[in-house]
Amino acid sequence: MRIFFFVVILAFVSLNQQTPGALPPSPAQKASRYPHTQAEVSQLRKNAEAGNAEAENMLGVMYSMGEGVDRDKAEGVRWYHKAAKHGNSAAMFNLGAAYYNGDGVEVDDVASCAWFLLAQEAGYAQADDAVRRASLESANAPIQAAQKIGQMYEGGEELPRDPTKALKWYREAGDGGVAEADVRVAGLLLGNGRDPSPEVYAEVRKRCEDAANLHNAQGTYCMALIYQRGLGVSKDPVEAAKWLSRAADLGHPKAVLKLGEAYWKGDGVKPDLATAYMWIWMAYRSKVPGAEKDEEGLRSEMRTKDMEKAKKKADLWVMQHHFLVLRQTPADSPPSTQ
């Protein structure tokens, strides 16, 4: 329901009138006047281009409202992003309103709530009401937004790259039931050559298992790696194979290949070349790294008729799991578990 935040539009556009029930304007919006002369606008732009966050936000407001410059909401959002990355809380709030109302960007309620949460964390008082209203519209909004913020801190494009802050927000999202966030927590905790403590390993295992219980392919594959590599537990090929089988059934490409290798080598399962070839053939057709070499090696150990039977079994599996088959996406990359 877009009308719920229509008051934000009124507060954003009108500097001299306070609409009843509207969110109070930002400090920049309260300004009694904007730079209007060419020299004033030129100086403000010079300051903004030099990375002054307040100037960046002010220039964004000017473009959004057509004050002193030609109105260009998309350009306004661009400057808000610059200011927000430099830590300006008012710009974060303005981005939240822009994404909510579709002012210069497509409507995106998750991004909107994310920026309101960031403005709130940065101490922007008016963001408290914005977050409350967003939560009333969708109880899941803050949890989804926490996942978004984690991605922004991890990616380093919209916010400064900060793995520690990314971990904090991913944990919040994971605690709220976002399986992908739990997997990212595991990846960050195990990455960058760290030497995890028993407590860290325990958290990794719990978060991967929570994600797996939500039928998340990556979380399920993570559990297989934990038992395969002995990450905080004793190595257990049988348990690893069980998790590989579950991850393969969920369409995880690397799990499909590794399950084939397990049947080929008899690692945690009874050796079965036909079953091994079925899985490796599917991985090979999906161009999973390493599958071509495995297919060539296994083919040399099999009779042609057995391979053909295995390929037919692979085709049947694909037909039965057509909505899951080997989704090659960045999300399918495993946590960093050296």
SERO-4910 file (N, C-alpha, C, O; in steps of 0.05 Angstrom, whole numbers):
BEGIN
 pado doro    nc1    nc2    nc3   cac1   cac2   cac3    cc1    cc2    cc3    oc1    oc2    oc3
  Met    A     17    -24      0      0      0      0     18     25      0     29     32     21
  Arg    A     21     38    -23     40     60    -25     30     85    -10     46    101     -2
  Ile    A      4     87     -6     -7    111      7      4    114     36      4    136     47
  Phe    A     12     92     47     21     92     75     44    110     79     47    123    100
  Phe    A     62    112     59     85    130     61     82    155     44    102    168     38
  Phe    A     58    160     35     54    184     19     62    209     34     71    229     22
  Val    A     59    208     61     68    231     77     97    236     74    106    259     78
  Val    A    113    215     68    141    219     64    146    237     40    164    254     40
  Ile    A    130    232     19    133    249     -5    127    278      1    142    295     -7
  Leu    A    106    283     16     99    311     23    120    324     40    127    347     35
  Ala    A    131    309     59    152    321     76    177    325     60    192    344     65
  Phe    A    181    308     40    205    310     23    204    333      4    224    346     -1
  Val    A    180    339     -6    178    360    -26    174    388    -14    185    407    -24
  Ser    A    160    389      8    154    415     20    172    421     43    172    407     63
  Leu    A    188    442     41    206    449     62    193    468     82    201    470    105
  Asn    A    174    483     74    162    503     91    136    496    103    125    511    120
  Gln    A    125    472     96    100    463    107    104    435    119    118    418    107
  Gln    A     93    431    143     95    405    156     67    392    154     49    401    168
  Thr    A     65    372    138     39    358    135     33    343    161     51    329    172
  Pro    A      9    344    171      2    329    195      8    300    192     -1    287    173
  Gly    A     22    289    212     29    260    211     53    253    194     61    230    192
  Ala    A     64    274    180     87    268    162    112    264    178    115    275    200
  Leu    A    131    249    167    157    247    179    171    274    177    170    287    156
  Pro    A    184    283    199    198    308    198    219    309    177    231    288    171
  Pro    A    224    332    164    245    333    143    273    330    155    277    334    179
  Ser    A    291    322    138    319    320    146    331    347    151    320    367    142
  Pro    A    354    348    164    368    374    168    372    389    142    368    413    141
  Ala    A    379    374    121    384    387     95    358    399     84    358    420     72
  Gln    A    336    385     89    310    395     79    300    418     95    282    433     85
  Lys    A    310    423    119    301    445    135    315    471    128    308    492    138
  Ala    A    335    469    111    350    493    104    332    515     93    314    509     78
  Ser    A    337    539    102    319    561     94    323    569     65    304    580     53
  Arg    A    346    562     54    350    568     26    371    549     15    387    538     29
  Tyr    A    371    547    -11    390    530    -25    409    549    -41    402    571    -47
  Pro    A    432    539    -48    449    554    -66    435    558    -93    426    539   -105
  His    A    432    583   -101    418    588   -126    435    601   -147    432    597   -171
  Thr    A    455    617   -137    472    630   -157    491    610   -169    496    589   -157
  Gln    A    501    616   -192    519    598   -206    544    593   -189    553    570   -188
  Ala    A    554    613   -175    577    610   -159    572    592   -135    589    575   -128
  Glu    A    549    595   -122    542    579    -99    538    550   -106    549    532    -93
  Val    A    524    545   -128    520    518   -137    546    505   -146    551    482   -140
  Ser    A    563    521   -158    589    511   -167    606    503   -143    620    483   -144
  Gln    A    605    519   -122    621    513    -98    611    488    -84    626    471    -75
  Leu    A    584    486    -83    572    462    -70    580    437    -86    586    417    -74
  Arg    A    578    439   -112    585    416   -128    615    409   -125    622    385   -124
  Lys    A    632    429   -122    660    424   -118    665    410    -92    681    391    -91
  Asn    A    650    418    -71    653    405    -45    643    376    -47    655    358    -35
  Ala    A    621    372    -61    609    345    -64    628    327    -79    632    304    -71
  Glu    A    639    337   -100    657    321   -116    683    315   -101    697    296   -108
  Ala    A    689    331    -81    713    326    -65    707    305    -43    725    297    -28
  Gly    A    681    296    -41    674    276    -21    663    286      4    661    271     24
  Asn    A    654    311      5    641    322     29    613    311     31    596    316     13
  Ala    A    607    294     51    582    280     52    558    299     54    537    293     42
  Glu    A    560    320     70    538    338     73    532    352     46    509    356     39
  Ala    A    553    359     32    549    372      6    537    352    -14    520    360    -30
  Glu    A    546    327    -13    534    307    -30    505    303    -25    489    302    -44
  Asn    A    497    302      0    469    299      6    453    324     -2    431    321    -14
  Met    A    463    348      3    450    372     -5    446    373    -35    425    381    -44
  Leu    A    466    365    -50    464    365    -79    442    345    -88    428    350   -107
  Gly    A    441    323    -74    420    303    -80    393    315    -75    375    310    -91
  Val    A    389    329    -53    363    342    -47    356    362    -69    333    363    -78
  Met    A    376    377    -77    371    398    -97    362    385   -124    343    395   -136
  Tyr    A    375    364   -132    367    351   -157    339    338   -154    323    338   -173
  Ser    A    334    327   -131    308    314   -127    285    334   -127    263    327   -135
  Met    A    291    358   -119    270    378   -117    271    400   -138    253    416   -141
  Gly    A    292    400   -154    295    420   -174    301    448   -163    291    468   -173
  Glu    A    317    448   -142    324    474   -129    353    481   -137    372    468   -129
  Gly    A    355    502   -153    381    512   -161    393    496   -185    414    504   -196
  Val    A    381    474   -192    389    457   -214    364    446   -227    343    446   -216
  Asp    A    368    436   -252    345    423   -265    338    398   -249    355    383   -241
  Arg    A    312    394   -246    303    370   -230    311    344   -244    305    340   -268
  Asp    A    323    327   -229    332    301   -239    333    282   -216    354    280   -202
  Lys    A    312    267   -211    310    251   -187    331    228   -187    342    221   -166
  Ala    A    336    217   -211    356    196   -212    384    207   -205    399    193   -191
  Glu    A    390    231   -213    415    244   -205    416    249   -175    437    247   -162
  Gly    A    393    257   -165    391    261   -136    398    235   -121    412    236   -101
  Val    A    387    213   -130    392    187   -117    422    180   -119    434    169   -100
  Arg    A    434    187   -141    462    181   -145    479    195   -124    497    184   -112
  Trp    A    472    220   -118    487    235    -98    480    226    -70    497    226    -52
  Tyr    A    455    217    -65    449    205    -39    466    181    -34    476    177    -12
  His    A    470    165    -55    486    141    -51    515    148    -44    527    135    -27
  Lys    A    525    168    -57    552    177    -50    554    186    -21    573    178     -6
  Ala    A    535    202    -13    535    213     15    531    191     35    543    190     56
  Ala    A    513    172     29    508    149     47    533    132     50    539    123     72
  Lys    A    547    128     29    572    112     31    592    126     48    610    113     60
  His    A    591    152     49    609    168     66    597    171     94    608    186    110
  Gly    A    575    157    100    565    157    128    544    178    135    538    181    158
  Asn    A    533    192    115    514    213    121    486    201    126    474    188    109
  Ser    A    477    204    151    452    192    159    427    203    145    408    188    140
  Ala    A    428    229    139    405    241    125    402    230     97    380    225     87
  Ala    A    425    225     84    425    213     57    414    185     58    399    176     41
  Met    A    421    170     80    410    143     83    380    144     85    365    128     73
  Phe    A    370    163    101    341    167    104    328    174     77    307    163     70
  Asn    A    341    192     63    330    201     37    329    178     17    311    176      1
  Leu    A    349    160     18    349    137      1    326    118      8    313    107     -9
  Gly    A    321    115     35    299     98     43    273    108     31    257     93     22
  Ala    A    269    135     33    244    146     22    243    144     -9    222    138    -20
  Ala    A    266    147    -22    267    145    -51    260    117    -60    244    114    -79
  Tyr    A    271     97    -48    265     69    -55    237     61    -48    225     45    -62
  Tyr    A    226     73    -27    199     66    -20    179     78    -41    161     64    -49
  Asn    A    184    103    -48    165    117    -65    171    114    -95    155    123   -112
  Gly    A    195    103   -102    202    102   -130    210    129   -141    204    134   -164
  Asp    A    223    145   -125    232    172   -134    261    170   -145    280    171   -129
  Gly    A    263    167   -171    289    166   -183    300    137   -185    321    133   -197
  Val    A    286    118   -173    293     90   -174    268     74   -175    246     84   -170
  Glu    A    270     48   -181    247     30   -180    240     26   -151    257     26   -133
  Val    A    214     22   -146    205     16   -119    218    -10   -109    218    -30   -123
  Asp    A    229     -9    -85    243    -32    -74    240    -31    -44    255    -17    -30
  Asp    A    220    -45    -33    214    -43     -4    236    -54     13    241    -44     35
  Val    A    251    -74      3    273    -85     19    296    -65     21    306    -60     42
  Ala    A    303    -53     -2    324    -32     -2    315     -8     15    331      3     29
  Ser    A    290     -1     13    279     21     28    283     16     58    294     33     72
  Cys    A    274     -7     68    277    -13     96    306    -15    104    313     -7    126
  Ala    A    323    -25     86    351    -27     92    363      0     98    378      4    117
  Trp    A    357     20     81    368     46     85    356     60    109    370     75    123
  Phe    A    331     55    115    319     66    140    333     54    164    338     68    183
  Leu    A    339     28    163    353     15    186    381     27    189    390     31    212
  Leu    A    395     32    167    421     43    168    420     72    179    438     80    195
  Ala    A    400     87    171    397    114    181    391    113    211    401    130    226
  Gln    A    375     94    219    369     91    248    394     84    263    399     96    284
  Glu    A    410     66    253    435     58    266    454     82    268    470     84    287
  Ala    A    453     99    248    471    122    247    461    145    264    474    166    266
  Gly    A    438    141    277    428    161    296    409    181    285    403    201    297
  Tyr    A    398    176    261    378    194    249    351    189    262    338    169    256
  Ala    A    342    207    279    319    202    296    293    196    280    278    178    288
  Gln    A    289    209    257    264    205    242    263    177    230    242    168    222
  Ala    A    286    163    229    286    136    218    271    117    236    261     96    226
  Asp    A    270    122    262    255    104    280    227    100    271    217     77    270
  Asp    A    213    122    264    185    119    255    183    106    228    164     91    223
  Ala    A    203    111    211    203     99    185    206     68    187    192     53    173
  Val    A    224     59    204    228     30    208    203     18    220    194     -4    212
  Arg    A    190     32    239    166     22    252    144     18    231    130     -2    231
  Arg    A    141     38    214    120     37    194    125     14    174    107      0    165
  Ala    A    150     12    166    158    -10    147    152    -37    159    143    -55    145
  Ser    A    157    -40    185    152    -65    199    122    -71    200    114    -94    199
  Leu    A    106    -50    203     77    -54    204     67    -64    177     48    -80    176
  Glu    A     78    -54    156     69    -63    129     78    -91    124     63   -107    111
  Ser    A    102    -99    133    111   -126    129    129   -134    152    150   -122    157
  Ala    A    120   -154    168    135   -162    191    163   -173    183    182   -172    200
  Asn    A    166   -183    159    192   -194    150    210   -172    138    234   -178    133
  Ala    A    201   -148    135    217   -127    122    244   -123    136    264   -123    122
  Pro    A    245   -120    162    271   -115    174    290   -139    171    315   -135    169
  Ile    A    280   -163    171    297   -187    168    308   -188    140    332   -193    136
  Gln    A    291   -184    120    301   -183     92    320   -160     88    340   -163     73
  Ala    A    314   -138    101    332   -114     98    359   -120    111    379   -110    101
  Ala    A    359   -134    133    385   -141    146    402   -158    127    427   -154    125
  Gln    A    390   -176    112    404   -192     92    416   -173     71    439   -176     62
  Lys    A    400   -154     62    409   -135     42    432   -118     52    451   -114     37
  Ile    A    431   -110     77    453    -94     88    479   -110     90    500   -101     84
  Gly    A    476   -136     98    499   -153     98    512   -155     71    537   -154     68
  Gln    A    495   -158     50    506   -159     23    520   -133     15    541   -134      2
  Met    A    509   -111     23    521    -85     17    548    -82     30    567    -73     17
  Tyr    A    550    -90     55    576    -88     69    596   -108     58    620   -102     57
  Glu    A    586   -131     50    605   -151     39    614   -143     11    637   -148      4
  Gly    A    595   -132     -5    602   -125    -32    619   -100    -35    636    -99    -53
  Gly    A    616    -81    -17    633    -57    -18    626    -37    -39    643    -20    -45
  Glu    A    603    -39    -52    595    -19    -72    578      3    -61    584     26    -64
  Glu    A    556     -4    -48    538     16    -37    547     26    -10    539     48     -1
  Leu    A    562      9      4    573     17     30    603      8     31    611     -9     15
  Pro    A    619     20     48    647     12     49    648    -18     57    634    -27     74
  Arg    A    666    -32     44    669    -61     49    677    -65     78    697    -53     87
  Asp    A    661    -81     93    667    -85    121    656   -113    129    633   -115    136
  Pro    A    673   -133    128    665   -161    135    653   -163    163    635   -179    167
  Thr    A    663   -147    182    653   -149    209    624   -140    210    607   -152    223
  Lys    A    618   -117    198    591   -107    197    573   -126    180    550   -130    187
  Ala    A    584   -136    159    568   -155    143    560   -179    160    537   -188    159
  Leu    A    579   -189    175    574   -212    192    552   -206    212    534   -222    217
  Lys    A    553   -182    224    532   -174    243    504   -174    231    486   -185    243
  Trp    A    502   -163    208    475   -161    195    466   -188    184    443   -194    185
  Tyr    A    485   -204    174    478   -231    165    468   -248    189    449   -263    186
  Arg    A    481   -245    211    472   -260    235    444   -252    242    427   -269    249
  Glu    A    438   -226    241    411   -217    247    390   -229    228    369   -238    236
  Ala    A    397   -229    203    379   -241    183    376   -271    187    355   -282    185
  Gly    A    399   -284    192    398   -313    196    382   -320    221    367   -340    220
  Asp    A    384   -305    242    369   -309    266    339   -306    260    322   -317    274
  Gly    A    333   -290    240    305   -286    232    294   -307    213    271   -305    204
  Gly    A    311   -326    205    302   -347    188    310   -345    159    299   -360    142
  Val    A    329   -328    152    338   -326    124    361   -345    120    383   -341    129
  Ala    A    356   -367    106    375   -388    102    401   -379     89    423   -386     97
  Glu    A    398   -362     68    421   -352     54    440   -336     72    464   -337     69
  Ala    A    428   -322     91    444   -307    109    460   -325    128    484   -319    134
  Asp    A    448   -347    137    462   -366    154    487   -377    139    508   -381    151
  Val    A    483   -383    113    505   -393     98    528   -373     95    551   -380     96
  Arg    A    520   -348     91    541   -327     89    556   -323    115    580   -317    115
  Val    A    542   -326    138    555   -325    164    577   -347    165    599   -341    173
  Ala    A    569   -371    157    588   -393    157    612   -387    139    635   -392    146
  Gly    A    607   -376    115    628   -369     97    647   -349    108    672   -351    105
  Leu    A    637   -328    121    653   -307    132    669   -317    156    693   -309    160
  Leu    A    657   -334    172    671   -344    195    694   -363    188    714   -365    202
  Leu    A    691   -377    165    712   -396    157    732   -385    137    751   -398    130
  Gly    A    726   -361    127    743   -350    105    768   -336    114    774   -334    138
  Asn    A    783   -328     94    807   -312     97    829   -325    115    842   -312    130
  Gly    A    831   -351    112    852   -365    126    850   -365    156    871   -368    170
  Arg    A    826   -361    167    823   -360    196    828   -388    208    825   -408    195
  Asp    A    834   -387    234    837   -412    250    814   -412    270    817   -403    292
  Pro    A    790   -422    262    767   -420    279    769   -434    305    782   -455    308
  Ser    A    757   -423    325    755   -435    352    733   -456    352    717   -457    333
  Pro    A    732   -473    372    710   -493    374    683   -479    374    663   -490    363
  Glu    A    681   -456    386    656   -441    387    647   -432    359    624   -433    352
  Val    A    667   -423    344    661   -414    316    652   -438    299    633   -436    284
  Tyr    A    666   -460    302    658   -484    287    630   -493    294    614   -501    277
  Ala    A    623   -490    320    597   -498    329    575   -480    316    554   -489    308
  Glu    A    582   -454    315    563   -435    302    560   -441    272    537   -441    262
  Val    A    582   -447    259    581   -454    231    563   -478    226    546   -478    209
  Arg    A    567   -498    242    552   -523    239    522   -518    244    505   -528    229
  Lys    A    516   -502    265    488   -497    271    475   -481    248    452   -487    240
  Arg    A    489   -461    238    477   -444    218    473   -459    192    453   -456    178
  Cys    A    493   -475    185    490   -491    160    467   -511    163    452   -515    144
  Glu    A    465   -523    187    443   -542    191    416   -529    190    397   -540    180
  Asp    A    415   -505    202    389   -490    201    381   -484    173    358   -487    165
  Ala    A    401   -476    156    395   -470    128    387   -496    114    369   -495     97
  Ala    A    401   -518    120    394   -543    107    366   -552    114    352   -563     97
  Asn    A    358   -547    139    331   -555    147    309   -539    133    286   -546    134
  Leu    A    318   -516    121    299   -500    106    301   -507     76    292   -492     59
  His    A    314   -530     70    318   -540     43    334   -521     26    329   -518      2
  Asn    A    354   -509     38    372   -492     24    395   -509     14    409   -522     29
  Ala    A    400   -509    -12    420   -526    -24    448   -520    -14    463   -538     -9
  Gln    A    454   -494    -12    481   -487     -4    486   -495     25    508   -504     32
  Gly    A    466   -491     43    469   -499     71    473   -529     73    488   -538     90
  Thr    A    458   -544     56    461   -573     57    488   -582     47    500   -600     59
  Tyr    A    498   -569     26    525   -575     17    546   -567     38    566   -581     41
  Cys    A    541   -546     52    559   -538     73    562   -560     94    584   -565    104
  Met    A    539   -572    101    540   -594    121    557   -618    110    571   -630    125
  Ala    A    555   -623     84    571   -644     73    601   -638     75    617   -655     82
  Leu    A    608   -612     70    636   -604     72    646   -607    101    669   -614    106
  Ile    A    629   -600    120    637   -601    148    645   -629    156    666   -633    168
  Tyr    A    630   -649    148    636   -677    154    658   -689    136    673   -707    144
  Gln    A    659   -679    112    679   -689     93    707   -679    101    727   -694     99
  Arg    A    709   -654    111    735   -643    117    741   -643    147    763   -636    156
  Gly    A    722   -650    164    726   -650    192    728   -623    204    747   -617    219
  Leu    A    710   -605    197    710   -578    206    695   -576    233    671   -572    234
  Gly    A    711   -579    255    699   -578    281    687   -604    290    677   -606    313
  Val    A    688   -624    273    678   -651    280    698   -671    269    715   -664    253
  Ser    A    695   -696    277    711   -717    265    703   -722    237    679   -721    231
  Lys    A    721   -727    219    714   -733    191    696   -758    191    701   -778    204
  Asp    A    675   -756    175    655   -777    174    645   -780    145    626   -767    137
  Pro    A    658   -797    129    651   -800    101    622   -809     97    609   -800     78
  Val    A    612   -825    115    584   -835    112    565   -811    116    546   -808    100
  Glu    A    569   -795    137    552   -772    142    555   -752    119    535   -739    111
  Ala    A    579   -748    110    584   -730     87    569   -738     63    557   -722     49
  Ala    A    569   -764     57    554   -774     33    524   -770     36    511   -764     16
  Lys    A    514   -773     60    485   -768     64    478   -739     58    458   -734     45
  Trp    A    495   -721     67    489   -693     62    494   -686     32    479   -670     21
  Leu    A    514   -699     20    518   -694     -9    494   -703    -25    486   -690    -44
  Ser    A    482   -726    -17    458   -736    -31    435   -716    -28    421   -711    -48
  Arg    A    431   -705     -4    410   -686     -1    415   -660    -17    397   -649    -29
  Ala    A    440   -651    -17    447   -627    -32    444   -631    -62    435   -614    -76
  Ala    A    452   -655    -71    448   -661   -100    419   -662   -108    412   -652   -129
  Asp    A    402   -673    -91    373   -673    -96    361   -645    -97    340   -640   -108
  Leu    A    375   -626    -84    366   -598    -84    378   -583   -108    373   -559   -111
  Gly    A    394   -597   -124    405   -585   -148    431   -570   -145    439   -554   -162
  His    A    446   -576   -123    472   -562   -120    492   -575   -138    498   -599   -136
  Pro    A    504   -560   -157    521   -571   -177    546   -585   -167    553   -607   -176
  Lys    A    560   -573   -147    584   -586   -137    577   -611   -121    593   -630   -120
  Ala    A    554   -611   -107    546   -634    -93    541   -657   -112    548   -680   -106
  Val    A    529   -651   -135    525   -672   -155    551   -685   -164    553   -709   -165
  Leu    A    571   -668   -169    597   -679   -177    610   -695   -155    620   -717   -159
  Lys    A    610   -684   -131    623   -698   -108    609   -724   -100    621   -743    -91
  Leu    A    582   -724   -104    568   -749    -98    576   -770   -118    579   -794   -111
  Gly    A    579   -762   -144    589   -781   -164    616   -792   -157    622   -815   -160
  Glu    A    634   -774   -147    661   -782   -140    660   -801   -116    676   -820   -114
  Ala    A    641   -796    -97    639   -814    -74    631   -842    -83    642   -862    -72
  Tyr    A    612   -845   -101    604   -871   -111    626   -884   -127    629   -908   -128
  Trp    A    642   -868   -141    664   -878   -157    686   -890   -139    697   -911   -144
  Lys    A    692   -876   -117    714   -884    -99    705   -901    -76    721   -912    -61
  Gly    A    679   -902    -72    669   -916    -48    674   -901    -23    681   -913     -2
  Asp    A    671   -875    -24    677   -857     -2    652   -851     14    637   -832      8
  Gly    A    646   -868     34    622   -864     50    598   -878     40    577   -879     53
  Val    A    601   -890     16    579   -906      4    592   -930     -9    616   -931    -13
  Lys    A    576   -950    -16    585   -973    -30    593   -966    -58    577   -952    -72
  Pro    A    616   -974    -68    624   -966    -95    603   -976   -116    593   -998   -114
  Asp    A    597   -958   -135    577   -964   -155    583   -947   -179    576   -923   -180
  Leu    A    597   -958   -199    605   -943   -222    582   -931   -238    584   -909   -248
  Ala    A    561   -946   -240    538   -937   -256    525   -912   -242    520   -892   -256
  Thr    A    521   -914   -216    510   -891   -202    530   -868   -202    522   -845   -205
  Ala    A    555   -874   -200    576   -853   -201    574   -838   -228    576   -814   -229
  Tyr    A    572   -854   -249    572   -842   -276    546   -825   -280    547   -804   -293
  Met    A    524   -834   -269    499   -819   -271    503   -790   -260    496   -771   -274
  Trp    A    514   -788   -236    518   -762   -224    540   -746   -239    536   -722   -244
  Ile    A    562   -759   -245    583   -745   -259    575   -736   -287    584   -715   -296
  Trp    A    559   -752   -300    549   -744   -326    532   -719   -325    534   -702   -342
  Met    A    515   -718   -305    498   -693   -301    516   -669   -296    511   -648   -307
  Ala    A    536   -673   -279    554   -651   -274    570   -643   -299    574   -619   -304
  Tyr    A    578   -663   -314    592   -658   -339    575   -641   -359    585   -622   -371
  Arg    A    550   -649   -362    532   -635   -381    527   -606   -371    521   -588   -388
  Ser    A    528   -602   -345    524   -575   -335    550   -559   -332    550   -537   -321
  Lys    A    572   -571   -342    598   -557   -342    607   -549   -315    619   -528   -311
  Val    A    602   -567   -295    613   -562   -269    643   -566   -269    652   -586   -280
  Pro    A    659   -547   -259    688   -550   -260    697   -577   -248    689   -584   -226
  Gly    A    714   -590   -263    725   -616   -254    710   -640   -265    719   -662   -264
  Ala    A    686   -635   -275    669   -657   -284    679   -670   -310    677   -694   -313
  Glu    A    691   -654   -327    701   -664   -352    723   -685   -348    723   -706   -360
  Lys    A    741   -678   -330    763   -697   -324    752   -723   -311    761   -745   -317
  Asp    A    733   -719   -292    721   -743   -279    706   -761   -299    709   -785   -299
  Glu    A    691   -748   -317    676   -764   -337    695   -780   -355    689   -803   -361
  Glu    A    717   -767   -363    736   -781   -380    749   -805   -365    752   -826   -377
  Gly    A    756   -800   -340    769   -821   -325    750   -844   -319    758   -867   -321
  Leu    A    725   -838   -311    706   -859   -305    698   -874   -329    693   -898   -328
  Arg    A    696   -860   -352    687   -873   -377    706   -896   -384    698   -916   -395
  Ser    A    732   -892   -378    752   -912   -385    749   -938   -369    761   -958   -376
  Glu    A    733   -936   -347    730   -960   -330    703   -974   -335    697   -994   -322
  Met    A    687   -963   -353    660   -974   -356    655   -985   -384    668   -978   -404
  Arg    A    635  -1003   -385    626  -1014   -411    606   -994   -422    592   -980   -408
  Thr    A    605   -993   -449    588   -974   -462    559   -978   -454    545   -958   -449
  Lys    A    549  -1002   -452    521  -1007   -446    514   -997   -417    492   -988   -412
  Asp    A    534   -999   -399    529   -990   -372    528   -959   -371    513   -947   -356
  Met    A    545   -947   -388    545   -918   -389    518   -908   -400    507   -888   -390
  Glu    A    508   -922   -421    482   -914   -432    460   -916   -412    442   -899   -411
  Lys    A    460   -937   -396    440   -940   -376    442   -918   -355    422   -907   -346
  Ala    A    466   -911   -348    471   -889   -329    461   -862   -340    450   -846   -325
  Lys    A    465   -858   -366    456   -833   -378    425   -832   -378    414   -810   -374
  Lys    A    412   -854   -382    383   -855   -382    373   -849   -353    352   -835   -350
  Lys    A    387   -859   -333    379   -854   -306    383   -824   -300    367   -812   -286
  Ala    A    404   -812   -312    408   -784   -308    386   -767   -321    376   -748   -309
  Asp    A    378   -776   -345    356   -762   -359    330   -764   -342    315   -744   -341
  Leu    A    325   -787   -330    301   -790   -314    302   -772   -289    282   -759   -282
  Trp    A    326   -770   -277    329   -752   -254    323   -723   -262    310   -709   -247
  Val    A    334   -715   -285    330   -688   -294    300   -682   -298    291   -661   -291
  Met    A    286   -701   -310    257   -698   -314    242   -695   -288    223   -680   -285
  Gln    A    251   -710   -267    237   -710   -242    245   -685   -225    230   -677   -207
  His    A    268   -674   -231    277   -651   -215    281   -626   -233    299   -610   -228
  His    A    265   -624   -254    270   -603   -273    270   -575   -261    282   -556   -272
  Phe    A    256   -571   -239    254   -545   -227    278   -539   -208    280   -517   -197
  Leu    A    296   -558   -206    319   -554   -188    346   -557   -201    366   -550   -190
  Val    A    346   -568   -225    370   -579   -237    394   -559   -237    392   -538   -250
  Leu    A    415   -566   -224    441   -554   -226    441   -524   -232    450   -515   -253
  Arg    A    431   -509   -213    430   -481   -217    457   -468   -213    467   -467   -190
  Gln    A    469   -459   -234    496   -448   -233    495   -419   -226    495   -402   -245
  Thr    A    493   -412   -201    491   -384   -193    513   -379   -172    523   -398   -160
  Pro    A    520   -353   -167    540   -347   -147    532   -358   -119    550   -365   -103
  Ala    A    506   -359   -114    497   -369    -88    505   -399    -84    504   -408    -61
  Asp    A    511   -413   -106    518   -441   -103    548   -445    -97    556   -468    -94
  Ser    A    563   -424    -94    590   -427    -86    591   -434    -56    576   -423    -40
  Pro    A    608   -453    -49    608   -462    -21    622   -441     -3    636   -424    -13
  Pro    A    617   -443     23    632   -426     41    661   -431     38    669   -453     30
  Ser    A    678   -412     45    707   -416     42    715   -434     65    717   -426     88
  Thr    A    721   -459     58    729   -479     78    755   -491     69    755   -513     57
  Gln    A    776   -479     75    802   -488     66    811   -514     81    832   -524     75
***
